[in-house]
Amino acid sequence: SVSSTPSGASIYLDGAYKGTTPKTIRSVPIGSHTVGISKEGYHDETKSVSVKQDQTTSVAVHLTLQTGSIDIVGPDGASVYLDDVYKGTAPTTISNIPVGTYKITVEKFGYTTWRQTVNVRSRSAVTVTPDMVFLPMVTYNSVPLGAIAIVCIVLILLVFLWLFRWRKRKKSAQQTTSARKPESEPKTSTSTPLSPSSEPTSPPEPVPDQTPPPTSEPIPPSDFTPRPTTPTTFPPELVHLYSDPVYAGKGGFARVFKAKRKSDNKTVAVKIPISLDEGTGRSFLREITSWQRLCHENIITLYDANILPIPYLEMEYADSGSLDQMNKPVSIESASEIILGIAEGLAYSHEQGVIHRDLKPMNVLLTKDFTPKISDWGLSKIVAESRTSSVYGFTPLYASPEQVSPKKFGKPDERTDIYQLGVIFYELLTGRTPFEGDDLVEVSTAIATEEPEPPSELNPEAEIIDPIILKCLAKKKEDRYQNITELQDDLASSLKTQLKESLRMSGSEQNMKRSAFYCAEICLIHARLDEIDDVMTYLKDMQNYASEEVKIDVAELLKELECRKGMSSEEKISEEFVGRLKNLLHQVRMGR
């Protein structure tokens, strides 16, 4: 019985490949053997074991990540980004980087932006010296244009300040004159003389001035001082809405910050578009409005969006990053669970008439319990429509044939999302996309003309899933699954077969925790298919393997199903019940 942390490592028994961890290898000859465990990006491990008759020998290893470092040398103060994630200012050393290929970007005001792809190797340091060219200021008649611009701005501000103070003094003078003016003028008569007995009238008392003297409040220079920002700086226009912003990363469409909403202290993600022109403003609002209508467990909730004071999106914050950051390949069970979750979200969005068109691991976020949530709805269409953007409305490695060649394969529709879901499934099981190349032309040509290598040729354990993935990746839309439900049914059926075989093997080995895990997985699959009798059967089986604490939760679920079994409603298994099953599965997975 061989297991590893992380799982999905290749197992070699005396040099012969035997599958991936966790796995039990049967019918091993009695005697001493060498077990090798290998996983891309990790150091290989070798264990010597002695196999005895009628005994199970366990081998458990913790794989050490292969890491290296990158040294960035100058220019001083330049911002350094590793795969578009801010890493500080040069000179700096980025340590503990997993082995692989990375994109380094170095930016500094007044210099050209420098980019380079570097390969990080195990226990080695890569030294990078950015070749950045200083950009001299363009001059006119020996006077820098920048200086002329600054002088003009200062003159305009001084004129504005003089007009502001002049209007304020004029208003104060009007108020003073109005306050000193008598309420009524004394009446005089020229026709009737005063009688000798008449007493002379005294002149009216002057009305005291109640208007306070005008005060001149100096305007601080900071009000007229430009505030420089960097890609990692949270926009000052939004500080009245959010607190504690932390830069989270940058993609092709926007910069993302984790922040707290001041109105209720809720942690949210704030996405600031990098570039929108006047031609895409209306598209921005239209597409975002479609996203705001979507409310589903497997879709990131969009809380708010606006174009003032600057364009921004406020959305649900996912704690565990994106699918892009997950180590791959993963087990069939884990990959299928993720794909079924994404499929649930897509099925709902397609019912609402909303197509994603840019599904990729970066757009699938994960919560603490690893529930997948689809993000960035409609943003690909906005990018595609922008006149100032050189970015395609899709990601080439995950593009469908109809996106690469619409004249040959037709326009994108719901089946485009099914194709892209197949690409993600392929990558989860093999660690790579079905079509790769050195440039856009090479990748696009392969997508439109070549057939993908079956996943099982890269990962033998994926053989049971081969037909499903290859059907998703069919060139013609008519040859794929025609809707998400068809895909869900096929995947659930295949997964049930795989899980039941795994349950049988773990039961014969008396691995109680593993058996409880497989029972929970099978229950969840049957629940998604509304097969209430099968759910009850495997919940009862689960009581034989689960811990005492989990057994209490299982008994409550069984009791509820007994009540629901006699219901006439077609939806005997509610979304709330499926959510509780997912929570139970998570607890078993965490070792409870």
HUBEL-V900591 format. One record per pair of residues at least 24 apart in sequence whose C-alpha atoms are under 8 Angstrom apart, sorted by sequence separation. I is the first residue (numbers start at 1). GAP is how many residues later the second one is. D is the distance in whole Angstrom. If there is no record, write none. Layout:
i=I gap=GAP d=D
i=I gap=GAP d=D
This chain:
i=1 gap=24 d=6
i=11 gap=24 d=7
i=12 gap=24 d=5
i=41 gap=24 d=6
i=42 gap=24 d=5
i=69 gap=24 d=7
i=70 gap=24 d=5
i=80 gap=24 d=7
i=81 gap=24 d=5
i=98 gap=24 d=8
i=106 gap=24 d=7
i=110 gap=24 d=6
i=111 gap=24 d=5
i=231 gap=24 d=7
i=11 gap=25 d=6
i=12 gap=25 d=6
i=41 gap=25 d=5
i=69 gap=25 d=6
i=70 gap=25 d=7
i=80 gap=25 d=6
i=81 gap=25 d=6
i=110 gap=25 d=5
i=182 gap=25 d=7
i=398 gap=25 d=6
i=430 gap=25 d=6
i=536 gap=25 d=7
i=11 gap=26 d=5
i=41 gap=26 d=8
i=69 gap=26 d=4
i=80 gap=26 d=5
i=110 gap=26 d=8
i=281 gap=26 d=8
i=398 gap=26 d=8
i=429 gap=26 d=7
i=465 gap=26 d=8
i=496 gap=26 d=6
i=516 gap=26 d=5
i=10 gap=27 d=6
i=11 gap=27 d=7
i=68 gap=27 d=6
i=69 gap=27 d=6
i=79 gap=27 d=6
i=80 gap=27 d=7
i=180 gap=27 d=6
i=448 gap=27 d=7
i=515 gap=27 d=8
i=9 gap=28 d=6
i=10 gap=28 d=5
i=67 gap=28 d=8
i=68 gap=28 d=6
i=69 gap=28 d=6
i=78 gap=28 d=6
i=79 gap=28 d=5
i=180 gap=28 d=7
i=345 gap=28 d=8
i=430 gap=28 d=6
i=9 gap=29 d=5
i=10 gap=29 d=6
i=67 gap=29 d=5
i=68 gap=29 d=5
i=78 gap=29 d=6
i=79 gap=29 d=6
i=180 gap=29 d=6
i=345 gap=29 d=7
i=426 gap=29 d=6
i=430 gap=29 d=6
i=465 gap=29 d=7
i=496 gap=29 d=7
i=516 gap=29 d=5
i=532 gap=29 d=8
i=9 gap=30 d=5
i=67 gap=30 d=5
i=68 gap=30 d=7
i=78 gap=30 d=5
i=179 gap=30 d=6
i=341 gap=30 d=7
i=342 gap=30 d=6
i=429 gap=30 d=7
i=464 gap=30 d=7
i=495 gap=30 d=8
i=515 gap=30 d=6
i=516 gap=30 d=5
i=8 gap=31 d=7
i=67 gap=31 d=4
i=68 gap=31 d=6
i=77 gap=31 d=7
i=179 gap=31 d=7
i=341 gap=31 d=6
i=342 gap=31 d=7
i=553 gap=31 d=8
i=66 gap=32 d=6
i=67 gap=32 d=5
i=179 gap=32 d=7
i=341 gap=32 d=8
i=342 gap=32 d=7
i=513 gap=32 d=7
i=65 gap=33 d=7
i=66 gap=33 d=6
i=176 gap=33 d=7
i=338 gap=33 d=7
i=429 gap=33 d=7
i=492 gap=33 d=6
i=512 gap=33 d=5
i=513 gap=33 d=7
i=532 gap=33 d=7
i=338 gap=34 d=6
i=464 gap=34 d=8
i=492 gap=34 d=8
i=512 gap=34 d=7
i=550 gap=34 d=8
i=176 gap=35 d=6
i=358 gap=35 d=7
i=360 gap=35 d=8
i=398 gap=35 d=8
i=175 gap=36 d=7
i=358 gap=36 d=5
i=397 gap=36 d=7
i=324 gap=37 d=5
i=325 gap=37 d=8
i=357 gap=37 d=7
i=358 gap=37 d=7
i=492 gap=37 d=8
i=273 gap=38 d=7
i=323 gap=38 d=5
i=324 gap=38 d=5
i=360 gap=38 d=6
i=397 gap=38 d=7
i=550 gap=38 d=8
i=272 gap=39 d=7
i=273 gap=39 d=6
i=322 gap=39 d=7
i=323 gap=39 d=6
i=359 gap=39 d=7
i=397 gap=39 d=7
i=272 gap=40 d=5
i=322 gap=40 d=6
i=323 gap=40 d=8
i=324 gap=40 d=8
i=358 gap=40 d=8
i=404 gap=40 d=6
i=489 gap=40 d=8
i=532 gap=40 d=8
i=271 gap=41 d=6
i=272 gap=41 d=7
i=322 gap=41 d=7
i=323 gap=41 d=6
i=358 gap=41 d=8
i=530 gap=41 d=7
i=532 gap=41 d=7
i=172 gap=42 d=6
i=270 gap=42 d=7
i=271 gap=42 d=5
i=322 gap=42 d=6
i=323 gap=42 d=6
i=530 gap=42 d=7
i=550 gap=42 d=7
i=270 gap=43 d=6
i=271 gap=43 d=6
i=298 gap=43 d=6
i=322 gap=43 d=4
i=323 gap=43 d=7
i=404 gap=43 d=8
i=405 gap=43 d=7
i=426 gap=43 d=7
i=530 gap=43 d=6
i=549 gap=43 d=8
i=270 gap=44 d=5
i=271 gap=44 d=8
i=298 gap=44 d=6
i=321 gap=44 d=6
i=322 gap=44 d=6
i=396 gap=44 d=7
i=404 gap=44 d=7
i=425 gap=44 d=7
i=169 gap=45 d=7
i=269 gap=45 d=6
i=270 gap=45 d=6
i=320 gap=45 d=7
i=321 gap=45 d=6
i=547 gap=45 d=7
i=268 gap=46 d=7
i=269 gap=46 d=5
i=298 gap=46 d=7
i=299 gap=46 d=6
i=320 gap=46 d=5
i=321 gap=46 d=8
i=397 gap=46 d=7
i=401 gap=46 d=6
i=423 gap=46 d=8
i=527 gap=46 d=7
i=268 gap=47 d=6
i=269 gap=47 d=6
i=298 gap=47 d=5
i=318 gap=47 d=6
i=319 gap=47 d=7
i=320 gap=47 d=5
i=396 gap=47 d=7
i=400 gap=47 d=7
i=401 gap=47 d=5
i=422 gap=47 d=5
i=268 gap=48 d=5
i=269 gap=48 d=5
i=297 gap=48 d=7
i=318 gap=48 d=6
i=319 gap=48 d=5
i=320 gap=48 d=6
i=396 gap=48 d=7
i=399 gap=48 d=8
i=422 gap=48 d=8
i=267 gap=49 d=8
i=268 gap=49 d=5
i=296 gap=49 d=6
i=318 gap=49 d=5
i=319 gap=49 d=6
i=70 gap=50 d=8
i=267 gap=50 d=7
i=318 gap=50 d=8
i=320 gap=50 d=7
i=422 gap=50 d=5
i=423 gap=50 d=7
i=528 gap=50 d=7
i=69 gap=51 d=7
i=165 gap=51 d=8
i=421 gap=51 d=8
i=422 gap=51 d=6
i=527 gap=51 d=7
i=68 gap=52 d=6
i=296 gap=52 d=7
i=67 gap=53 d=8
i=68 gap=53 d=6
i=419 gap=53 d=5
i=420 gap=53 d=8
i=67 gap=54 d=7
i=68 gap=54 d=5
i=69 gap=54 d=8
i=71 gap=54 d=7
i=73 gap=54 d=7
i=418 gap=54 d=6
i=419 gap=54 d=5
i=524 gap=54 d=7
i=1 gap=55 d=7
i=66 gap=55 d=8
i=67 gap=55 d=5
i=68 gap=55 d=5
i=69 gap=55 d=6
i=70 gap=55 d=5
i=71 gap=55 d=6
i=72 gap=55 d=6
i=73 gap=55 d=6
i=74 gap=55 d=7
i=75 gap=55 d=8
i=294 gap=55 d=7
i=357 gap=55 d=7
i=419 gap=55 d=8
i=1 gap=56 d=6
i=2 gap=56 d=6
i=3 gap=56 d=6
i=4 gap=56 d=6
i=5 gap=56 d=7
i=6 gap=56 d=7
i=66 gap=56 d=5
i=67 gap=56 d=6
i=68 gap=56 d=5
i=69 gap=56 d=5
i=70 gap=56 d=5
i=71 gap=56 d=5
i=72 gap=56 d=5
i=73 gap=56 d=5
i=74 gap=56 d=7
i=357 gap=56 d=8
i=1 gap=57 d=5
i=2 gap=57 d=5
i=3 gap=57 d=5
i=4 gap=57 d=5
i=5 gap=57 d=5
i=6 gap=57 d=7
i=41 gap=57 d=7
i=66 gap=57 d=7
i=67 gap=57 d=8
i=68 gap=57 d=6
i=69 gap=57 d=6
i=70 gap=57 d=6
i=71 gap=57 d=6
i=72 gap=57 d=6
i=73 gap=57 d=7
i=75 gap=57 d=8
i=524 gap=57 d=6
i=1 gap=58 d=6
i=2 gap=58 d=6
i=3 gap=58 d=7
i=4 gap=58 d=6
i=5 gap=58 d=6
i=41 gap=58 d=6
i=68 gap=58 d=8
i=70 gap=58 d=7
i=72 gap=58 d=8
i=294 gap=58 d=8
i=355 gap=58 d=7
i=359 gap=58 d=7
i=523 gap=58 d=8
i=524 gap=58 d=7
i=4 gap=59 d=7
i=41 gap=59 d=8
i=258 gap=59 d=7
i=355 gap=59 d=6
i=357 gap=59 d=6
i=358 gap=59 d=8
i=357 gap=60 d=6
i=360 gap=60 d=7
i=356 gap=61 d=7
i=359 gap=61 d=6
i=360 gap=61 d=8
i=416 gap=61 d=8
i=419 gap=61 d=8
i=520 gap=61 d=7
i=355 gap=62 d=7
i=358 gap=62 d=8
i=359 gap=62 d=7
i=415 gap=62 d=6
i=418 gap=62 d=8
i=361 gap=63 d=7
i=418 gap=63 d=7
i=290 gap=64 d=7
i=350 gap=64 d=7
i=360 gap=64 d=6
i=520 gap=64 d=7
i=521 gap=64 d=7
i=300 gap=65 d=8
i=415 gap=65 d=7
i=418 gap=65 d=8
i=520 gap=65 d=5
i=409 gap=66 d=8
i=415 gap=66 d=7
i=418 gap=66 d=7
i=157 gap=67 d=8
i=409 gap=67 d=6
i=415 gap=67 d=6
i=409 gap=68 d=8
i=415 gap=68 d=7
i=517 gap=68 d=7
i=414 gap=69 d=7
i=238 gap=71 d=8
i=346 gap=71 d=8
i=517 gap=71 d=6
i=237 gap=72 d=6
i=516 gap=72 d=7
i=517 gap=72 d=6
i=237 gap=73 d=7
i=298 gap=73 d=7
i=299 gap=73 d=8
i=300 gap=73 d=5
i=298 gap=74 d=6
i=299 gap=74 d=5
i=300 gap=74 d=6
i=401 gap=74 d=6
i=298 gap=75 d=4
i=299 gap=75 d=5
i=300 gap=75 d=5
i=400 gap=75 d=8
i=401 gap=75 d=8
i=513 gap=75 d=7
i=297 gap=76 d=7
i=298 gap=76 d=6
i=299 gap=76 d=6
i=343 gap=78 d=8
i=513 gap=78 d=7
i=339 gap=82 d=7
i=291 gap=86 d=6
i=339 gap=86 d=7
i=291 gap=87 d=7
i=290 gap=88 d=8
i=288 gap=89 d=7
i=336 gap=89 d=8
i=287 gap=90 d=8
i=288 gap=90 d=7
i=335 gap=90 d=7
i=287 gap=91 d=5
i=288 gap=91 d=8
i=287 gap=92 d=7
i=335 gap=93 d=6
i=287 gap=94 d=8
i=335 gap=94 d=7
i=284 gap=95 d=8
i=287 gap=95 d=8
i=332 gap=97 d=7
i=284 gap=98 d=6
i=329 gap=98 d=7
i=330 gap=98 d=6
i=331 gap=98 d=7
i=283 gap=99 d=6
i=328 gap=99 d=8
i=329 gap=99 d=5
i=330 gap=99 d=6
i=328 gap=100 d=6
i=329 gap=100 d=5
i=328 gap=101 d=7
i=329 gap=101 d=5
i=280 gap=102 d=6
i=328 gap=102 d=7
i=329 gap=102 d=5
i=328 gap=103 d=5
i=280 gap=105 d=7
i=279 gap=106 d=8
i=280 gap=106 d=6
i=279 gap=107 d=7
i=279 gap=108 d=7
i=277 gap=109 d=7
i=276 gap=110 d=7
i=277 gap=110 d=7
i=277 gap=111 d=7
i=276 gap=112 d=8
i=275 gap=113 d=8
i=275 gap=114 d=8
i=253 gap=126 d=7
i=332 gap=129 d=8
i=253 gap=130 d=7
i=332 gap=130 d=7
i=347 gap=136 d=8
i=347 gap=137 d=6
i=346 gap=138 d=7
i=347 gap=138 d=7
i=252 gap=139 d=8
i=343 gap=141 d=6
i=343 gap=145 d=7
i=86 gap=146 d=7
i=340 gap=148 d=7
i=340 gap=151 d=8
i=336 gap=155 d=8
i=336 gap=159 d=7
i=333 gap=162 d=7
i=85 gap=163 d=7
i=86 gap=163 d=7
i=85 gap=164 d=5
i=84 gap=165 d=6
i=85 gap=165 d=6
i=84 gap=166 d=6
i=333 gap=166 d=8
i=84 gap=167 d=7
i=369 gap=214 d=8
i=369 gap=217 d=6
i=8 gap=320 d=8
i=8 gap=321 d=6
i=8 gap=322 d=5
i=7 gap=323 d=7
i=8 gap=323 d=6
i=7 gap=324 d=7
i=19 gap=441 d=7
i=20 gap=441 d=8
i=19 gap=442 d=7
